[in-house]
Amino acid sequence: MSQETAATPPESVLKSLFVRAEAESLASVRTLLREAGLPESDLQEQHMEAFFVSRAGDEGILACVGLERFGEAALLRSLAVRADARSHGVGDKALQTMEAFAVSKGVNRLCILTTTAEPFFEARGFERCDRTALPASVQASSEFKSLCPASAVCMFKEITPTSPTEKHRHG
């Protein structure tokens, strides 16, 4: 196999679309999160109402992203892309999908905790902040209280209908 062929993403990655997750997606989402080293133990079927997934034909879930809303602020959680689909823009599509969904729900600030993806989020307009700078409701979430380690980087991004992630990718 040539180097060029190995670098070419599968057709299913190039055509990946995100759709609202169904309750039946819970087990697959949990598996993907576990494989990505992200917390999943607190996820229940009702969480799937604020999750989006991308499927790769019969290959199962390619990526997922979830949101936990706290009024006008929300915790972006569980953005995960299957290892074989990384570096092909799938994470960007997941984030763009979730930002649009969050704005449609009246959210104006997305918050995240990350131990591994700070550069990804920083390149897309997220800023590092102290955990205490976020709303108390976000700080009271299970991710902040117990699921994510104290060493996780806390970040946020102000979002509006005119602040797509794509704008932040290039400067």
N, C-alpha and C positions, 0 to 999 in steps of 0.2 A: 504494500500500500504506500503510495507516495505521500510526502509531507503535505502537499496541497489537499489531497483527498481527505487526509486525517483531520485537517483544520476546517473542512466544510461541514457546517452544521446540518443535521438531518432536516428534511423538509418539514417535519412536524414542529420543529423548533422555530423555523422561520415563519410558520403560519400560526404560531400559538396565539390563542385568544383567551381572554379571561372571562369567565361566567360566574354568576353567583353559585356558591357551593350549596349542595343539598345535604340534608341531615345524614344521608347514606355515605357522604364523603368523609365523615369523621375518621373512620379507621385509616383510610388512605392518607388523609392529612396528618394524622398523628404519626404514621410511619415515616412520611417525608420529613416531618419536623425532628423526629428522633434521629434519623440519618444525618440531618444537618446540624445536630447538636443543640437544638432549640427546645425550650420548655413546651411540654404538651400535656402534662399530667392533669391540668385543670380544665382542659377543653371538654365541652359537653356538646350534645347535638344542637342546643339553642345558640351556641356560638357560631355555628355555620351560617346563620342568617347574615352575618357581617364578614363573611369570608368569600374570597374569590379563588377559583382554581383554573388552571390551564391543563387541558388533557392532551396527550400525545397519542391519538388514535387508540389502539388496543394496549398501549404501553403504560397506561395508568396516568396518574397525576404528574405533570411535568413541574408545576410550581404552584405555590399558594401564597396568599397574603390575607391577613385578618385585621380587624379594627375593633377596638373596645372603646366605646364612646362615653365621655364624661362631660355632658353639656357641650360647650363650644370647644372643648379640648378632647382629644382622643389619643389613645395609645395605639400606634401602629405595631402590630405584633405578628410574629410568625411569617415574615417574608422569607420564603425558602424556595430555592431552585434546585432541582435534581442535578447532581454532579455532572452528568453528561450533557446538560443543557446550559451550563454556565458560560459566561463570556460571549453570549450571542444576543444580548439585549432583552432577555426574558425578564430579568429583574427590573429593568427600566419599565417594561410594559406593566409589570405587577404594581410598581409604585405609582405609575400614571393612572392606572385603573383605580387604585385605592384613593388617591388624592381626589379624583373626580367624584367618587362615591362619597368621600368624607365631606366635600364641599356641598354636595346635594343634600346632606343630612344636617347642614348648619355648623359644621366643624370649621374652625378657623386656625387651629393650632394642632399639628401632629407631633407627638412625642414618641421617642423610642429609647430603648435600652439595648446596647449591643456590646458584645465582647469581641467580635471579629469583623464587623462590617463598617466601622467608622469611616474609612476612606470612601466607600461606596456612597454612604448617605451624605457625607460632607460635599462630595462632588455634585450632589443633587440639591444643594441648598439648605441642608440641615446644619445647625450650629450646636456646638458643644455647650452644655450648661450644667450647673449644679442641680442635683435632684431636688433641692429645696426651692428652686426657682419655678417649679411646675405646680399647677393647681393641686390643692390638698386631695381632691378626689382622685387624681391620677396617682399621687403618691400612696394612696390607700389601696391601690389595686394589688392583686396577688403577685403580679410580676415584680412590682417595686418592693413589696413586703417580704416575699420569700422565694419566688421562682428564679429571679435573676440575681447573680452574685453582686455584692457591694462594689466589686471591681468593674462592673459593667459601665460603659460610658453612656451618659445621659445626653440626649440631643433633642432638638425641637426644630420645627419649621412652621412659619406662619404661612397659611395657604388661603388663597382667594380664587374665585372663578377664573382669574386672569394670571395665575402663577403656576403654569404647568411645569413639571419636572424637566421637560425637554429644554426649557429656557435656561436652566441651571447647568445643563450638561456641558455647554460650550462657553461658559464664561459668565 
